[in-house]
Amino acid sequence: MNPSLDPIDKSSSNNAFVIKVDELTRSFGDIVAVDHLSLRVRRGEIFGFLGPNGAGKTTTIKMLCGLLAPTYGNGQVVGYDLRHERHQIKCNSGYMAQNFSLYPDLTCEENFRFFSGVYGIYGEALRKRMRLLFDRLELAERSRTQAGKLSGGMRQRLALACALVHSPELVFLDEPTAGVDPNQRQRLWDLLYDLCQEGTTLFVTTHYLDEAERCHNVGFMLDGHLIAHDSPPLLKKRLQDHMIGIEVRNTVPALRAVRLLPDVRDVTLYGYELRVFYPTAIDWRTKEEILKKTIVDAGSQVINIYPLQPTLEDLFMSFTHQLRDAQAA
């Protein structure tokens, strides 16, 4: 059985939210990277932060962990003021960068000792923390291995160990499983759940929407705006009764034909399944005949037609369409 990490001391910040910000904005000249973002993240949860490249996710994280001052807005992170107590925020939170940012020529132990020194952890406290984390993250046998010679999954484990060196109550993980094979992704998520269970709040960005399903709550970023924020089940309920699944043969002609129907917002293809989106809730049975006729007329064949349970990917596509429609209006 793996040893547990030290429990989080919550005495200094005992409110329900570890992150509480309002109207958070960051501009770079005329470019607004994050636009009036208001967000709440509860203590002890895994919060998934989603969005395409350039949506403003990394800029948001840099503001929240005290690395970047906001242009406008205010709030608290781990009980400290976002504008005036950024040093305290950095001391009480951890950050695992999207790209491997440790020193490849140093060993795992040397990297860990370097980051321990940054946070003023030395002597027996350092040795105890290193033993605990290296055993937990399966790094003990690789302590003398150069970081640059580790596999992708082990590099992420080392980066996580260095982010946890000072027992932070909040850890930001920017694309923690990027480039990691499926087996290592699963093992890393098991570790994240353990950390959460022991009191650490995790703020995770990911491009893998199946990973977002594992989070307690998620937020969708697009063009610098937070366009949705809730638990995955409640978010997906917003798209309930908006989708129909159709299993077909000769998929491409069927896809093109259904996209031309005037009341269809979009169609995506998964194997032999068309996923048909409608802008408003519908009874799928009222659309069945016209969909069948359209597909047959296109030279395809309908195998089955059914109401569809939305995924977070479906939801994000729907939110994207809504925002683009509002911007075009």
VOGU-3710 file (C-alpha; in Angstrom, 3 decimals, decimal comma):
1> mnpsldpidk> 0,000/0,000/0,000  1,338/3,427/-0,915  1,977/5,853/1,952  -0,356/8,814/2,235  0,841/12,334/1,753  0,694/14,806/4,605  -2,860/16,049/5,244  -3,562/19,604/4,188  -3,664/22,179/6,977  -6,745/24,268/6,305
11> sssnnafvik> -6,555/26,405/9,429  -5,369/29,500/7,535  -8,167/29,446/4,971  -11,257/27,587/6,141  -13,882/28,998/3,780  -15,646/26,821/1,221  -13,840/28,207/-1,828  -10,119/27,902/-2,476  -10,527/30,128/-5,569  -12,990/33,019/-5,613
21> vdeltrsfgd> -12,450/35,664/-8,306  -14,657/38,274/-9,968  -14,319/40,043/-13,321  -10,763/38,793/-13,774  -9,281/40,349/-16,920  -5,848/40,317/-18,540  -4,895/42,350/-21,592  -1,689/42,385/-23,615  -1,855/45,676/-25,468  -5,037/45,586/-27,530
31> ivavdhlslr> -5,455/41,829/-27,078  -7,767/40,706/-24,268  -6,590/37,206/-23,325  -9,021/36,759/-20,410  -12,223/38,794/-20,368  -14,121/39,452/-17,084  -13,894/35,924/-15,734  -15,750/35,154/-12,501  -15,080/31,746/-10,986  -15,541/29,692/-7,827
41> vrrgeifgfl> -13,605/26,509/-7,072  -14,519/24,564/-3,953  -11,933/23,296/-1,543  -11,016/19,647/-2,026  -12,365/19,215/-5,553  -10,823/18,469/-8,937  -11,753/21,340/-11,236  -11,342/20,801/-14,969  -10,551/23,840/-17,099  -11,322/23,234/-20,765
51> gpngagkttt> -10,931/25,073/-24,026  -8,984/25,157/-27,296  -5,482/26,602/-27,677  -5,615/30,372/-27,323  -8,789/30,330/-25,231  -7,076/31,975/-22,250  -6,553/28,945/-19,999  -2,818/29,313/-19,360  -3,116/33,079/-18,838  -5,859/32,449/-16,282
61> ikmlcgllap> -3,723/29,920/-14,421  -0,759/32,312/-14,334  -2,975/34,976/-12,759  -4,501/32,563/-10,258  -1,150/31,232/-9,039  0,380/34,693/-8,667  2,740/34,624/-11,647  0,888/37,303/-13,619  -0,919/40,385/-12,341  -4,486/40,902/-13,603
71> tygngqvvgy> -5,282/44,010/-15,626  -8,676/44,242/-13,949  -10,741/42,299/-11,426  -10,130/40,967/-7,952  -10,518/37,929/-5,746  -8,816/35,478/-3,431  -6,804/32,307/-3,985  -5,983/30,045/-0,986  -7,239/32,851/1,239  -4,925/35,562/-0,134
81> dlrherhqik> -5,694/38,648/-2,185  -5,017/38,127/-5,868  -3,574/41,611/-6,397  -1,672/42,362/-3,200  -0,629/38,975/-1,808  0,696/37,181/-4,869  3,824/35,992/-3,041  1,691/34,253/-0,393  -0,380/32,619/-3,140  2,793/31,276/-4,774
91> cnsgymaqnf> 3,995/29,911/-1,431  0,718/28,057/-0,802  0,049/26,668/-4,265  1,897/24,392/-6,669  2,226/24,656/-10,448  2,932/21,866/-12,910  3,624/23,395/-16,323  2,191/22,138/-19,611  5,639/21,395/-21,032  8,258/19,525/-19,026
101> slypdltcee> 10,025/22,389/-17,257  12,519/20,623/-15,008  16,253/20,325/-15,645  16,921/17,342/-17,966  20,624/17,063/-17,057  19,882/16,845/-13,331  18,768/13,631/-11,658  15,310/13,250/-10,172  16,755/13,795/-6,692  18,704/16,884/-7,775
111> nfrffsgvyg> 15,616/18,413/-9,378  13,625/17,770/-6,223  16,329/19,257/-3,996  16,448/22,359/-6,181  12,713/22,978/-5,804  12,880/22,188/-2,105  15,434/24,961/-1,746  13,167/27,389/-3,614  10,555/26,855/-0,914  13,043/26,865/1,973
121> iygealrkrm> 12,795/23,156/2,771  16,113/21,631/3,896  17,630/18,934/6,074  15,467/16,240/7,595  12,251/17,902/6,405  13,545/17,663/2,825  14,624/14,031/3,194  11,295/13,034/4,742  9,290/14,776/2,033  11,391/13,291/-0,751
131> rllfdrlela> 11,073/9,749/0,637  7,317/10,162/0,956  6,745/11,585/-2,512  9,242/9,388/-4,341  7,720/6,260/-2,790  4,212/7,449/-3,594  5,007/8,427/-7,185  7,214/5,389/-7,856  10,332/7,499/-8,336  12,505/5,966/-5,611
141> ersrtqagkl> 14,290/3,545/-7,939  14,912/6,357/-10,429  16,167/8,969/-7,977  19,629/8,983/-9,598  18,321/8,894/-13,176  18,649/12,086/-15,222  15,244/13,642/-15,762  15,832/13,846/-19,507  16,135/10,055/-19,696  12,748/9,355/-18,106
151> sggmrqrlal> 9,691/8,241/-20,061  6,907/10,774/-20,595  4,816/9,328/-17,794  7,706/9,318/-15,304  8,629/12,882/-16,233  5,095/13,938/-15,340  5,410/12,113/-12,023  8,651/13,963/-11,279  7,053/17,282/-12,221  4,144/16,483/-9,893
161> acalvhspel> 6,526/15,610/-7,060  8,276/18,969/-7,470  4,914/20,782/-7,510  4,005/19,044/-4,217  7,323/19,581/-2,459  5,949/22,257/-0,071  2,595/20,529/0,689  0,451/23,117/-1,138  -3,296/23,134/-0,560  -3,928/24,008/-4,229
171> vfldeptagv> -2,090/22,612/-7,260  -2,430/23,848/-10,847  -1,770/21,191/-13,479  -1,541/22,504/-17,043  -2,151/19,592/-19,464  -0,667/17,029/-17,028  -1,224/14,009/-19,290  -0,192/15,521/-22,640  1,979/13,026/-24,532  1,471/10,298/-21,937
181> dpnqrqrlwd> 0,333/6,814/-22,976  -3,146/5,598/-21,850  -1,812/3,334/-19,100  0,254/6,138/-17,557  -2,669/8,541/-17,935  -4,845/6,217/-15,849  -2,187/5,798/-13,174  -1,635/9,549/-12,993  -5,365/10,127/-12,546  -5,422/7,552/-9,748
191> llydlcqegt> -2,752/9,648/-8,022  -4,757/12,830/-8,544  -7,825/11,254/-6,949  -5,703/10,192/-3,978  -4,391/13,729/-3,569  -7,893/15,133/-3,740  -9,128/12,622/-1,175  -6,360/13,742/1,172  -7,384/17,403/0,955  -5,507/18,913/-1,992
201> tlfvtthyld> -7,538/20,983/-4,435  -6,566/20,375/-8,065  -7,088/22,801/-10,944  -6,511/20,821/-14,146  -6,447/21,933/-17,773  -6,866/19,227/-20,392  -7,682/18,744/-24,051  -8,982/15,244/-23,314  -12,704/15,598/-22,746  -12,942/12,034/-21,442
211> eaerchnvgf> -10,618/13,212/-18,642  -12,878/16,179/-17,955  -15,651/13,680/-17,182  -13,553/12,603/-14,179  -13,595/16,104/-12,640  -16,061/17,204/-9,961  -16,719/20,471/-11,788  -15,577/21,905/-15,102  -15,374/25,288/-16,781  -15,328/25,934/-20,545
221> mldghliahd> -13,153/28,763/-21,877  -13,528/30,210/-25,359  -11,999/33,434/-26,725  -11,096/34,559/-23,213  -14,616/34,033/-21,845  -15,803/31,479/-19,305  -18,866/30,262/-21,214  -20,045/27,526/-18,822  -19,244/26,244/-15,343  -20,870/23,324/-13,504
231> sppllkkrlq> -20,579/19,586/-12,835  -20,357/17,375/-15,951  -23,786/15,723/-15,381  -25,561/19,057/-14,911  -23,820/20,599/-17,901  -24,793/17,688/-20,135  -28,430/18,028/-19,070  -28,464/21,364/-20,887  -28,080/19,475/-24,150  -30,555/16,739/-23,286
241> dhmigievrn> -33,181/16,260/-26,044  -31,105/18,305/-28,500  -29,411/15,332/-30,160  -30,268/12,325/-32,292  -27,982/9,426/-33,166  -28,274/7,659/-36,507  -26,349/4,521/-37,453  -25,922/4,496/-41,242  -24,105/2,866/-44,115  -22,301/5,059/-46,656
251> tvpalravrl> -21,705/7,743/-44,071  -20,340/10,712/-46,024  -23,340/11,284/-48,346  -25,671/10,896/-45,355  -23,674/13,430/-43,340  -23,705/16,000/-46,147  -27,438/15,586/-46,748  -28,479/15,866/-43,086  -26,332/18,988/-42,634  -28,459/20,726/-45,277
261> lpdvrdvtly> -31,707/20,284/-43,333  -32,875/23,764/-42,265  -33,473/22,957/-38,575  -30,186/21,091/-38,004  -27,366/23,055/-36,374  -24,558/20,589/-37,020  -23,729/16,927/-37,656  -20,616/15,055/-36,557  -19,481/11,563/-37,469  -18,282/8,821/-35,086
271> gyelrvfypt> -17,609/5,616/-37,001  -20,950/4,704/-38,587  -22,889/7,033/-36,273  -24,161/10,482/-37,228  -24,606/12,756/-34,208  -27,228/15,332/-35,157  -27,462/18,593/-33,162  -30,579/20,758/-32,945  -30,518/24,315/-31,556  -33,577/23,673/-29,365
281> aidwrtkeei> -34,979/20,648/-27,526  -36,979/18,313/-29,738  -38,856/14,999/-29,546  -36,621/12,752/-31,636  -39,623/10,841/-32,961  -40,905/13,947/-34,749  -37,649/14,082/-36,736  -37,342/10,376/-37,496  -39,173/10,247/-40,855  -37,552/13,314/-42,423
291> lkktivdags> -34,102/12,108/-41,343  -34,690/8,632/-42,780  -35,993/10,057/-46,056  -33,087/12,496/-46,367  -30,517/9,771/-45,796  -32,139/7,284/-48,191  -32,475/9,970/-50,868  -28,728/10,588/-50,484  -28,059/6,955/-51,418  -27,352/5,743/-47,898
301> qviniyplqp> -29,120/3,342/-45,531  -30,427/3,872/-41,997  -29,586/0,992/-39,656  -30,925/2,537/-36,453  -32,086/5,901/-35,102  -32,296/6,833/-31,421  -32,109/9,654/-28,853  -28,500/10,397/-27,966  -26,834/11,022/-24,628  -24,553/14,059/-25,010
311> tledlfmsft> -20,878/14,038/-24,107  -18,812/16,995/-22,904  -17,403/17,244/-26,423  -20,949/17,618/-27,794  -21,620/20,228/-25,155  -18,506/22,212/-25,968  -19,388/22,220/-29,666  -22,871/23,462/-28,784  -21,485/26,269/-26,605  -19,082/27,218/-29,395
321> hqlrdaqaa> -21,927/27,519/-31,894  -23,964/29,611/-29,451  -21,110/32,024/-28,833  -20,308/32,355/-32,532  -23,999/32,997/-33,298  -24,138/35,687/-30,600  -20,989/37,366/-31,919  -22,371/37,357/-35,470  -25,719/38,840/-34,418
//
